[in-house]
Amino acid sequence: MNRAVFLDRDGVITQEPPHYAHKISQLALINGAADGIRRLNENGYMVVVVSNQSGIGRGYYGVEAAERYNEALIQKLSEAGARLDAVYYCPHYPEATVEKYRVDCDCRKPKPGMLKTAEKALELDLAQSYMVGDKSIDIEAGKRAGCRTILVKTGYGSEELKRNHVDCDYIAEDLDDAARHITYRPDNKGEGE
C-alpha cells in the first residue's frame, strides 16, 4: 500500500486569484509549494490534488479550462523538480447553473469521495496518509477518509483560524512547513518541526 499527501489546490499550492482559478495567466505558485511537494516526492509519498471546482457547475468556465489549468500546474511544478501523481477535481455544486453539475455528490469536499476514489486507483493506505488544506472543509474531508490532517495558513487558512476552531493534527505556515512536519524523523538532524 502507498502513502499519499492529498493537497487542496488553490490557497495551498497556488495563489488564490481574484475569481475562480481557471486562467493560466493567473497561475502562480505559493512560495515554498514546489519545495514542499519535492520533499514529499523524495520521501516516498504520492502527492494527489483534490480540489472543489464549483466554477464549472456555476458556468464560469468549462471542464476544458480546468484541465488546461491543471496541466499547466503540473508542468510548472515539474520545471521546479516537483511531481503530482494525480489530480482529482469536483465540478459539482448543489445550486449549479449548469444542470448536469447540479448534483449533491460524494466527491465535493467536505465529503471524502475524491480521497476514496484515489485510495482505490492508487492503492493507498489512508491511515498512513495526510490531507493538507486551507479550509475546514479540507480538514473534514481528510478526517472522514481516515487521514491525518494539516491546515496551512496560506490561502484562507489564517482567516479560518480566526473564525473557527479547526480540529486538525498540525497547523503549518505553508506547504513546505507541512511537508517538513510530515517527513520529520528524529534521525534527520536539522529537519522538521
N, C-alpha and C positions, 0 to 999 in steps of 0.2 A: 504493500500500500504506500502511496505517495503522501507527502505533506504539502500543504499549499498555504499561501497567504493570499486571501481574497482582498482586493482593493476596490473601493469606490473610485470612480474616475475623477469627476470634477470636484475640485477642492482638496483632493488627496494627491493626485498625480499632476493634474493640470489646473491652471488658474481658472477661476470662475469668470467667464466673460460677462458683460452686462446683460446678456439674454441667453437663452438655452444654447449650450455649446453645440455647434454643428459646422461652423465655418472654419476651414483650415487656416485662414488668415488670423483667426483668434487663438489658435493652439499655442499655448505657452506652458512649458513645464514649470512646476513649483521648484524653487531651489532645493537641491538635495534629493529630489524624487528619483532621478536616474541612478544616483549613487545608492539609494536605499534598495531599489529593485535589483541592481547589480549585486549588492551584498546578499540579498535573498537568493538570487541565482547561484552565487558561489557557495552558498551553504546548503544547497540541495533542496530548496523549497521551490515548488511550482508557483508561479505568480499568475493570478487569474483576476481579471477585471470583472466586476459585477455592478452594473450601472442602470438605474432607472432612467429611461429616456422618454418621458411623457410628452416631450415636444413633438414626437412623431404622432402620437394619438391626438394631440391638440391641433395638429395640422400646421405646425410652424416649419417643419421640414420633413422630408421623406426618409425611408429606410436607406436609400442610396447615399444620401448626405451623411447619415450617421455612420455608415460603413466606410465611406471615404475618410471621415474624420478619424475613425478608429485605426484605419490602415496608416494614415499619416502619423498618428501617435506611435504605433508600433515601429514605424520607420525612424522617427525622431529618437525614440529610446534605443533602438538598435545602433544608431550612429554614436550614441553615448555608451555603448557596450552593455546595455541592459536588455533583457528579454521578457516579453509577456508570453506565457504559454497558452493562454486562451482569453477571449473577450466575450462576455455574455452581456446582453442588454435587454431590458424590458420596455417595449413600446406602448404597453397598455396603460390606460387611465380610466377609472370608472365613469368620469364625465367627459370622455373624449369626444371631440367634434367629428373625428373620422370614425365612422360607425364600426368598422371591423376591429378597431382597437378599444372600443368601449366594453371592456371586459374586467370583471373582478377576478384576476388571475392569481395563481400561486407564485408567480415569479417577481411581482412588484414588491420590492422591499417596503415594509419590514418582514414580509413573508420570505421564507428561505428557499423558494423554488429554484433560483439560479444556482445557488450553492449546492442544492441536492442534484441538479442536472449535472453540474461539474463533477460531483462526487462519483457518479456512475461513469461518466465519459472518461474521466482521467484517473479512475481507481484511487480515490483519495480517502484518507483516514481523517474525517472531520474533527475527531477528538484531538488530533495532533496538528490541527490547522488553526489559522487565525483569520479574523475579519478585521480590516482596518478601514475606518471611515471617519467622516467629519460631521455626521449627524446621528442622532439617537436611533433613527430607523436602520442605519447600517449596523449598529451595535445589537439591536433587537434581532435583526436577520441572522447575525452571527450566532447569537445565543440560541435562537430557535433551531439552528443547524447543528448545535453542539460544539461550536468553535470557541476558542479563546478570543477576546475582543480588545481592540485598541482604538481609542478616539484620538485623532490628531487635531491640533489647534489651528491648522491651516483651514482654508475654505470657511465653512460655517462653524467649525469646531469650537472656537473661542466663544462665539455667541451662544452655542448650545450649552456650554458650561456655565455661562452667566444666567441663562434662563431656566435650566433644568439640572437636576442631579442626574448624571449619566453613570449608570452602574456598569462599569467596564473593568477589564483586568489591568489596564495601563492607560495613562494619558501621556501622549507624546507631543513634542513640539512640532514635529513634521514627520514625513515618511522615513527619512533617514534615521531619525531617532527611534521610530517604531521598529525599523529593521535591526538596529543595534540591540534593542531590547529583545527581540525575537531570537537573534543569533548569539546572544551573550552566553558565554561559557566561562566559568571561573578560571580555567586554564588559559584563556585569551587575555593576557595582560594588556591593560590599556583600552580594552573594548567594552562596550555595553553600558549598563546603567550608570 
